[in-house]
Each structure stands twice: as structure tokens, then as C-alpha cells.
Amino acid sequence: MLDLFPEVFGELEVNFFLLRRLIGVRTKGSEKQGKVSKLTKGEILMLNIGSMSSGARVIAVKNDLAKLQLTSPVCTSKGEKIALSRRVEKHWRLIGWGMIQAGTTIEVPPCPL
């Protein structure tokens, strides 16, 4: 009965893919769309995992693997696909997607029924 739900994670390791250009954002002085810059350590992102949105701080980046510390725990499973968004001009903009490879789980106390 305890194995009905996926694990609850506080940190995630994500294999990610970034878009080449921002969607729906024009750069000043030109008609071209802005380029998506690489992830940087300490940057704040918004993750969409299933139907939940959570903030995340980038702890480490190596090639296409990022370690993210979540602002609120998320109940999900390894292999789940996620969307990555970055704050651009006071709006959250889609910058890429990824797949959960690993993570640090949080112990959830059992429900007192």
C-alpha cells in the first residue's frame, strides 16, 4: 500500500535540452528572436513537472546534465519529462525541456489513518 505513489524529491538531476531561440520575444532594434543562453550556476528556473510548477535553483551544470534544488518538494518519478522556463522581461519563457535522471528523496511521514 505504501508504494502507490512515486517518490518525493527535494533535488533533481536532469538531462536537459535548450531551445535555440526564445519563443515570442523580440530583441530591441531587430526582428530576430533572442537566443537562449546556457544555464548558469545559481540561476532560478521554473520547472513544470506533470501538472505541478515549482521553482528551482541551478546548483551545478555539466554538459547537458543539471543538478537543481527545488523550492518546494515534488512527487514525481525518474524518467519523467519536464519543461524548463526562465524569467525574461518579467515573464516566464520556455527555454527547453528535460528528463529526470536521479534525485535526492525526502522522507514523507505516513498518513495517520
VMD Tcl script that draws the C-alpha trace (Angstrom):
set ca {
  {0.00 0.00 0.00}
  {2.91 2.38 0.64}
  {4.26 2.00 -2.91}
  {1.22 3.56 -4.60}
  {2.85 6.97 -5.14}
  {6.16 7.99 -6.71}
  {8.94 9.33 -4.51}
  {9.10 12.91 -3.23}
  {12.21 14.80 -4.37}
  {13.95 17.90 -2.96}
  {16.74 17.92 -5.57}
  {16.77 16.65 -9.14}
  {19.42 15.71 -11.67}
  {18.05 16.48 -15.12}
  {19.28 15.68 -18.63}
  {18.21 18.84 -20.48}
  {17.91 20.25 -24.00}
  {17.74 24.02 -24.60}
  {15.87 25.70 -27.45}
  {17.97 27.74 -29.90}
  {15.77 30.84 -29.65}
  {13.20 32.28 -27.25}
  {9.62 31.91 -28.43}
  {7.51 35.08 -28.60}
  {10.28 37.51 -27.55}
  {11.72 40.11 -29.91}
  {15.06 41.76 -29.23}
  {15.21 45.55 -29.36}
  {16.21 47.05 -32.69}
  {15.71 43.89 -34.73}
  {13.03 41.48 -35.81}
  {15.06 38.44 -34.70}
  {14.13 36.46 -31.63}
  {16.54 36.33 -28.68}
  {18.91 33.40 -28.27}
  {18.66 31.07 -25.28}
  {21.82 31.32 -23.19}
  {23.30 28.36 -21.31}
  {22.22 27.52 -17.77}
  {24.35 29.16 -15.09}
  {25.05 28.13 -11.51}
  {22.77 29.95 -9.05}
  {20.15 30.79 -11.69}
  {16.46 30.46 -10.79}
  {14.23 28.46 -13.16}
  {10.63 27.33 -13.14}
  {10.02 23.63 -13.73}
  {6.76 22.14 -14.96}
  {6.57 18.50 -13.93}
  {3.29 16.88 -14.88}
  {0.62 19.31 -13.66}
  {2.83 20.94 -10.99}
  {5.04 24.03 -11.24}
  {7.99 24.51 -8.91}
  {10.88 26.93 -8.68}
  {14.41 25.53 -8.84}
  {17.93 26.87 -8.28}
  {20.69 25.54 -10.54}
  {23.34 24.00 -8.27}
  {25.64 22.58 -10.95}
  {25.77 22.23 -14.74}
  {27.94 19.85 -16.74}
  {27.34 19.46 -20.49}
  {23.63 18.59 -20.76}
  {23.18 17.48 -17.12}
  {22.00 19.92 -14.43}
  {21.54 19.48 -10.69}
  {18.56 21.51 -9.44}
  {17.46 22.32 -5.88}
  {13.66 22.63 -5.74}
  {11.92 25.42 -3.79}
  {9.13 23.00 -2.88}
  {9.25 19.18 -2.86}
  {7.78 17.40 -5.89}
  {6.19 13.95 -6.10}
  {7.48 12.51 -9.37}
  {9.48 9.61 -10.77}
  {12.71 9.09 -12.69}
  {12.26 9.26 -16.45}
  {9.52 11.90 -16.17}
  {9.72 14.70 -18.75}
  {9.85 18.33 -17.57}
  {9.65 21.81 -19.09}
  {12.23 24.49 -18.18}
  {11.33 28.20 -18.08}
  {13.45 31.28 -17.40}
  {12.39 34.78 -16.29}
  {12.76 37.12 -19.30}
  {11.49 40.72 -19.11}
  {9.20 39.96 -16.12}
  {7.63 36.92 -17.86}
  {8.39 33.20 -17.63}
  {9.54 31.96 -21.05}
  {10.02 28.36 -22.18}
  {13.74 27.73 -22.75}
  {13.88 23.95 -23.02}
  {12.87 20.56 -21.73}
  {14.47 17.65 -19.94}
  {14.15 14.25 -18.34}
  {14.68 13.37 -14.68}
  {17.71 11.09 -14.29}
  {18.14 10.98 -10.49}
  {17.46 13.00 -7.36}
  {17.56 13.35 -3.59}
  {14.41 11.98 -1.99}
  {12.64 13.37 1.05}
  {11.18 11.07 3.68}
  {7.42 11.64 3.93}
  {5.79 10.59 7.21}
  {2.93 8.09 6.83}
  {-0.63 9.38 6.93}
  {-2.18 8.79 10.39}
  {-5.39 6.97 9.43}
}
mol new
graphics top color blue
foreach p $ca { graphics top sphere $p radius 0.5 }
foreach p [lrange $ca 0 end-1] q [lrange $ca 1 end] { graphics top cylinder $p $q radius 0.2 }
display resetview
